[in-house]
Amino acid sequence: VGRIIKEFHPDVMILNRGAHYVSDEQLIQHLNSTVIPHIVNWQDECVLEKIDCHFVWRSTVPGHPHCTQFTKPAESVEEM
């Protein structure tokens, strides 16, 4: 995140949280120690430069077992 901010100076940032499970404690610890400080610094820089910067948190819905065997959305949990 920090490298992207420094290299590209974005005014919109979308963070996608993939469907990979980790415990809430692990996720929060990781966010607080790595991601959040970069986001806060980025927002501070935007304020100093008088730029409206937007942050979007996106969460990916997990797939299901054997999802590649389906050609259209499943209509029931039993099918999956």
N, C-alpha and C positions, 0 to 999 in steps of 0.2 A: 504494500500500500504506500509506504513512504517513498519508494523509488518512483512509482507511477506519479505521485503528486509532484515530486521535484522535477521529473523529466517532462511532464505534459501540462502542468498547471491547469487542471480541469476546473470547470465551473459547475459540472454535474458529476456526481460520483454515485455509482450503483454498486452496492456490495451484494453479491449473491451468496446466500447461505445454502450450500448444497444439501442433498438429502443424506448426508453421511452422519450417522448417529455418534455423538459423544455425550457424556453426562452433562447436565446443566452446569455443574461445578467446573468441569473442564472447559466448556464453552465460555463461560463468564470469565474465568481466569485468563484464557487466551485473548479474549476481546479486550479486557482491561489492561493486559500487559503489552499487547502489540498493536491492535487495530485502533482502539479508542484514542490513544494519545496522538496518533497520526491524523485522525479525523478532527480532533480538537484543534491541533496546530493548523491544519488546512483551513478550518472555519475562521480562526483568528487572522490568518493571512488574507482571507477573502474580505473580512471586515476592514482591515487596514487598507486594502486596495479598493475599497468601496465597490466590491463585486458581489452580486447576489449569487451565492453558491448553494446548490441543492444536493442533499444527501438522501439516497433512497436505499432502504434495506429491503432486500427481496429474498424470499425463502422458496426454494424449489420443493415441489411436492415429490415425495418419494415414489419410486416405481413399485412394481410388484413382481413376484417371482414369475419367470418365463414371459416377461412382457414382450419380448421379441417374437413370440409365437402368435400374437394378436395382430390383426390387420385393421381393426377398428376399436373404439372404446368398448370396454366390457360393460355389460348391462347388470351384472350381479357379482357379488363377492364369491359366490360358489364357482363361477366360471374361472376365476383367477386361481 
